[in-house]
Amino acid sequence: MKITLCQLNYIVGNIEGNALKIIEHIQQAKSEKSDLIVFSELAICGYPPYDLLFNSSFVQQSIGAIKEIANHCVGIAAVVGGVDFNYGDGKSLYNAAYVLNNGKIQHVYRKALLPTYDVFDEARYFEPSYEPLIFTHKGKRIAITICEDLWLPQIDIHPAPGKPKYQYDLISSNNALTPDFVINIAASPFSVFQHSYRYELLNKVFEQFNCPLVYVNQIGSNTDLIFDGGSVVYNKKGEKYFLPFFQESHSTIDLDTISAKGDVFQQTASLYEALILGIQDYFIKNNFKKAVLGLSGGIDSAVVAVLAAHALGNENVHCLLMPSRFSSQHSIDDAVELCKRNNLSYHIIPIEQPFRSFEQSLSSVFEGKENDVTEENIQARVRAIYLMAYSNKFGNILLNTSNKSEMAVGYGTLYGDMCGAISVLGDVYKTQVYQLAHFLNTQNELIPIHIIQKPPSAELRPNQKDSDSLPEYDLLDNLLYHIIEMQLTIPDLINMGFSEDVVKKVYRLVQNNEYKRYQAPPVLRVSSKAFGYGRRIPLVKKF
């Protein structure tokens, strides 16, 4: 049987546009003499639609579009992800996979296992259904599942807590119906730390079914979530045929004769690809074109500048260099050099004059008080005013340059360097930022080596270094990973060999700065636990 896998980039809510894209690929698959074409989970409305699902017009248009797509399914069958009404008890909708054939909706499969962890909250919108679907097409018995439905109750390969242990075993139910092969349509987001777990699970699923497995995942970025694709077909021998990562792909294969095609995954390269896709789709899908950022001469803003240039084109990225009395000349020189090497436009706007005005205006109020973090934060907020003024005047969207390590411990100024429309590195630890910098310099030194080698500093007071107030980043990031991703407690960390004083300090910083992160821009998610929708901690708490 010839099957077409469609790994496509959908826009949430663009029902008409998504439908036209699906129909276009159906026509192409027909010309390739394909018997069956498969699209990803909730393809018709985009994933995740969140509370758009409470809008009746949104749901009706989604179902109407499925019926229109069915008209084009003559001479070919299609599996398309969408929503379906529930006319019984419970939630009013199902997460569904439609089987379209002979110009009509032939079957509807409704998702059984609804994820409610991390960024997922499907039980808020959907009712589960526990009826497996196996249909016959071209003499083959085909089982349909949706994403989480493949999770096996008896295994626990998820590396972080929070993953539910489902009691219902959909795989056994399907196996009892003896399918010839299994289709799974998915919307599984990218995580740099968890790439292997997805395929470890699929390996185990194949072993359970012992028949070919077709897995079609979404590609593209919707606000903070980045979908990497990585769709795969397991032939009857268990050999894997992969579609590309981070690219749209239309691939027609013969399930009976397909042979292996490798999965190429390198962690830093994949992180780069994910961030590029995240920036591109945030701008394209919002009809934005140009970006602006503050360039300090430090590594974070340097990496964001180069990523933005690669994602948007260097002609669409502008940098503001805003030195203060504490900025070193080499930082200014490094920032200018980076702009020249990457053909980025820039302005140098010193902040001394407005900073001095604030000092003078507040002198009577602050009389008798020593300079402290207050004056440091004023400098950061002056820079934010300059950046937002440029954004307002020219329409450039402000990119935030804070990294995950800084956001975790509150090492940033609210309404200052934490401003921005999207946080590019907010889910990237400082040590990963250095890895990205070296990766960006693989072929050409896009980032001046001095930026990478010098000790990190906010340069908001004389001779300031990050290490004055924080542990070294190798230690800090190791601790933060176990606190945030692994959700370990203070006793757990001490038992692992970390210093009790350092553990308590870092843990306290993470807990005490939730209010800052609550007001931060959306963060491109590249880990299993990003700040934002997937990590909901009370702002007011005593724990």
N, C-alpha and C positions, 0 to 999 in steps of 0.2 A: 504493500500500500504506500502511495506517495502522500507525504504529509508536509505541510508548510508551517514553519514556526515563524510567528511575527512578533518580534521583540521591538516594540515601538514606544515613542515618547508622546504621551498624552498630556493635555492641559486640563486640569480640574475645572469642570463646569462648562468646557467648550464642547458641548454634546454634539452640535452640528459638525464642528470641525473634526472631532474624534471619529464620528460616523463616516464622514467623507474619506478620512484616512483609511479606515477599516475596509470600506467598499473598494477603494483603489487597490489595496493589497489582495482582496478577493479576486478582482479582475485579473491581476497579475498572476495569481496562483492558478486561475483557470487556464491562462495561456500556457502555463507550465504543466498542464494535465494533472494537477494535484487532485487528490481525492478528498482531502480534509485539510482545513486551515485552522490554526489555533492562535487565539489572542489572549492577553493576560487578564488578570483579575480586575473587575470593575473598569474594563477598558473603555466602555462607552461614556463614563462620567469622569474618569480619572481617579487616581487614588493618592491621598485619602480625601474624600469629599467632606468629611466632618459634618457640621450641622446644616450644610446644604441639603442633607438627606431629610431634614424636617420641613423642607419647602416642597409643597405638593406639586408645583409646576416643574421643579427640577426632576422629581421622580417620574412624573407623567411624560416629560420630554425624553427622559432616558429610556423608558419602556417603548415609547413611540419610535425612537431611533432604532431600537432593536428590530422592531417590525419592518422598518424600512430596509434595514440591512438584509433581513430574511428574503426580501424580494429579489436580491442579487445572488442568492444561494440556490441556483438551479444548475445542476451538473457538478456541484461541489457542496460539501457540508462544511459548516463552520462552528467553532466553539468560541463564544464571545462572553466576556465577563460583564455583568450588569446587575441591576437591582430588580427585585420582584416583589409584588404585594403579598402580604400575609393576611388572609381574610379570617383567620382563626384567632385564638387567644395569643397574648404576648405582644411583642413589638410588631409594628405594622409592616416591616420590610424583611426581606431575605437578601443576603449576599448570594447572587446566583450566577450560574454558568448556563448560558442558553446554547442548545444544539439546534442549529438552523439548517434546514434541508428542504429541497423541493419547493422553495419559495415561501416557507412558513416556519414558525417555531415548532420544532418536532418534539423536543424534550426540554425540561428545565431541571437542573440540579441545584440544590440549595445547600449552602455551606453548613457543616455540622459543628466544627470546632472554632469558636470565635475568640480570638486573642484579646486579652484585656490587660496586658502588661506593657511597660515602657511606653512607646508612642502609640500603641494600639488600644482602642476602646470600642471594638466592634459591637460588644454587647449593649452599648448605649443606643445603637441604631437597629440592630438586626436580631431576629429570632433564629435560633439554631434549628436545623432539621436533620433528623438522623436516618433519612432514607437514602441508601446508596443508589446510584444510577449507573446501569450498564445498558448501553444501546448497541444495536447491530448496524454496521455500515460496511458495505462492500465485503460482506461475509465475515467481518471481524467483530468480536465482542469487545467493546471499548468502555472502560470505567472512567468516570469523570470525578475529579476531586479539586478542591480549591485550597491552595496554600497550606494553612495550618492543619488541614484534614489529614495530611501525611504524618503528623506527629504520632509516634508510637507510645502508648501508655507505659510500656515496660522499660523505656530508655530515658536517660537523663544526661544528654551530652552538652546541654547549654552551660556556658562557662560562668554565668553570673546568676545570682538569685533573682527570683521574680517570675521565672518561667513556670506556668502552671503544669501540673501533671494531670493530663486529661484521662478520664475514666473510660470514655467511649473509644472503642477500637474500630475505626472505620476501615482500616486495612483488612482486618479479619472478615468484616462483613462483605467487603468487595471480593476477597479471595474465595469466599464461599460461593460466589456467583461466577467463578472461573473466567476472568477476563483474558483476552488475548494480549492486550496491552493497556496501560494506564496513562491518562493525561492529568497533569496537575497544572492549573493556571495560578499565577502567584503575583503578589506585589510585595516583594521582600527587599527591604532597604539595605543599603551597603553599610558594612562596618569593617574597618581596617583590622580590628582584632578578631573578627569572627568569620572571616571568609570561609575557612576550612570547615566550620561546623555545619554550614548549609549542605555541603556535599558529603560530609560524614553521615548526616541524616539520610540524604538521598541514597547513599550506598546501602544503608541498612534497610531502607524501604524496598529497594530493588531486591535485596536478599529475601525479604518477606514475600514479595509478589512472584519473584522468579520469572518475570516476563518483561518485555520492553517497557520503558518508562519515558514519557515525554513531559518535560518540565519547561514551561514558558513563563519567564519573569518580565516585569516591566523595566523600562529604561527611562532615564530622565530624572529631573529634580523638581519637586513641588514645594516651594518655600524652603523649609529646612531639611526635608527628607530627600535623600539621593538614592535612586535606584540604579543598580549597576548592570542589570541584565544578567549575563552569565547563564542564559537558558541552555539546557542540555538534553540530549537524547541518550538513553541507555539502550543499546541493542540487546538481542536475546542472550549474548555472551557476557553482557555487563560492560562492554567497551563503551566509552563515553565520547560523544560528539558534541563539542561546545560551540555555541555562538559567541561572538566577541563580547568583551566587557566594555561598558561605557559607550556603546555605539548602537544605533538602530540597526536591525538586521532582519532581512527576509530570506529565509532559507528553506528550499524545498528538497526533501530527502526521501529516499526509499527505505522504509523501515526494515525491509527484509535484507537489504544489501549494505546498509550504512556501516562504515568503519570508524575507528577512533579518530578524533581530532582534538588536540590537547588544550588543556586549561593553563594559560600562562598568567601567573599572578606573582607580582613582586610588590611587597608591602608599600614602600615609599612611592613607587611609580603609580600604584593604584590610588594612593592617597592624593597624589597630584591630579590624576584623571578625575577623581571624585570632586575635588574642589573646583577644577576648571568647569566641569559640568554644572556644579551647583551655582557658580557665578553666572555662567552663560544663561541657564534657564531662568534664574531669578530676573535677569534683565530682559531677556527675550519675551518671556511670558507676561511680564508686567509692562511691556512696550517701553522699557528704558533703553538708553543707548550709551550714555557717557557716565563715567565714574570720577570721583575725586577722593583723595585720601591725604592724611597728614603724613609726611615723610620726615622721620626724625634722624636718620642715620643709624638707627638700630635695626636689628635683624627682623623683627616682626613686620614692621611697615615695609621693609625691603622685600620680603617674601610676598606680602600681599600685593605690592606694586607690580612685581614680575608676574604673579599669577593673574592679576587683572589684565595686564597687557596681553598675555597669552589667550585669555578667555574672550576679551572684548576687542582686541586690537590696540596697539600702543597709541594710535591716534585718538582713541576714545578714553584715555586715562590721563588725568591731570593731578599733579602733586603740589601740595603747599608745604614749603619748608618754613617753619616758624620758630626760629631760634630765640632763646631767652638769654639773660645775662649768665646763666649757668651752662649754656650749650658750649661744648668744645668746638674749636674750629675744625678739628678732624671729622666731627660728626656732620657738620655742614658740608665739608668737602666730600665726604663719603656719599651723602645724599645726592649732591649734584652729580657726582661721578656715576652713580647708579642711573639717574635720569638720562645721562648722555649715552651710557652703554645700551639702554633699552629704548632709546628714542622717545622718551616721555617728556611732555611739556611740564613746566613748573614755574612757580613764583616763590621768591623768598620774601617773607613778610615778618620782620622781627616783632616780637610781642612786648618789648621793653616799655614802650610808651603807654599802652593801656594797662599793663601790669603796674607801672609806677602810679598811674592815676588811681587804680584801686587801692594801692597802699596809702596814698595820700588821703583819699576819701574815707578810709577806715581808720586812719591814724588816731583820731580822737576816741573812737569806739574801742580800739585795741590797745589804748595807752597802758603801758606797764606790762604788756604781754610780750613774751619772746616769740620770734618767728618759729613756726612749726608746720605741720602738714596743711594748715589753712592756706598759707601762702603758696605751697606746692600745688594745691588744688585750684587756686585762682589761676595759675599759669595754664593748667590743663583746660580750664573752662574758657579762658580767653581763646585758646586754640580752637576749641569747639565752636565758638562764635564765628571765627574766621571761616572755618570749614563749612558751617551751615549757611553763612552769608554767600559763599561761593556757590554752594548747591542751589540756593534760592535764585541767585542772579542768572546762572547759566544752565540750570537744570541737571547738573551732574549729581548722581546719587552717591551719597557718602558711604564708603566702605569702612567698617570698623576693623581695627587691626589688633585688638586684644587677643591673647592666646588663652588656652584653657587653664594653664597653671595660674595665670594672673586672675582670671575670673573666679577660680576656685577659692583663692585665699583673699579676695577683695583687693588685690594690688592694682587698683585702677580708680579713676575719679568719675563718680556718677555725674552725668551731664558734662563730662569733660572728654577724656579719651575713651570712655565707654559709649559715646554717641555713635550712631550709624544706622543705616537702613537694613544692613545685613552684616553679620559677624562671620568673616571668612575663616578665622583661625580659632574661634571660640570653643571648638571641640578638638583642638590640636595642642597637645602638651608642648612645652618649650623645647624639650629634647627632640620631639618630632619636627619642630620648626627648623632646628639645626639640620636634621636629616633632609628636609625639603630643600633647604638652602644649598646643601652639597649636591643634591640631585639636580637642581636648576643650573648648577655650574658644571654639569657633566661634560658638555661639549664646549661651551664658552663661559667665561667668567662674567655672567650677567650681574651677579652680586659681588661687589668688591670684597676681596678676601679679608680686608681689615674689618669690615662689618661683622663677618662671621667670627673672627678671632678675638675681638675686644670684649672685655667683661660687660655683660648687660647692665644698663643703667637708665633710669628715667630722666636723669639730668635735670632735676628740679631743685637741687641744692648742691653746694660745693662738694666735689669728689664723691658723689653718691654712686653706690653700686647696689644692685638687687640683693646681693648676698649680705648686705648690712642688716636687712630685716627678714630675709627668708633663708631657709636651708639651700644648699647648692641644688641646682635643678635636677641632677641625676637622682638624688635622694628624695627631693620634694615630689617629683613626678611619679616615682615608684610608690611612695606613700599615697598620693592622690589617686592613682589607679586603683589601689586596693580599697580606698575609702569610697570612691565614687562608683567605679565599674563593679567591683566585687562586693561592695557594701559591708566591709568588715568593721568590727568594733574596735575600740581602744585595746581591750584585753587581747583580742585576736592579733593585733599588730605588734603588741609588746611580746607576745609569745612567738612571733615570727622573727624576733631579734632586733626590732627597731627600738631606738632609745625612747624611754617613757616620756621624757621632757619634750622631745621633738614631736612625738606622736600626739601628745595632748595639745601642744601649740598648734600644729597643723589642723588637727580635728576641730579645735575651737575656731580657727580662722574660717574653715569651710562652713561651720554651723552659723557663725555670726554674720556672714556676708550674703545670706540668701536674699535679703532685701535689695541688694545691688543687682544681683542676677535677675531678679523678678522684673527689673526695669531695663534690662539690657536688650539689644536688638535680637531678632531671631538668629539662631546659630546653625550654620551648615553642619548637619549631623554626619559624622564619619566614624563614630565609635558605637559601642552598645549602650552607652548611657551619656547622652549629651545634656547640657543644661537647656531647660525649656520644657516643652510639652511632655517629654518622657521622664521628667524628674520633678515630681510635685511635692515640695517640702513646705510645711506651714511657715509663714513669715513670723507669726507670733507663737512661740513655743517655749517650753522649759524642759529640754531633754538634751 
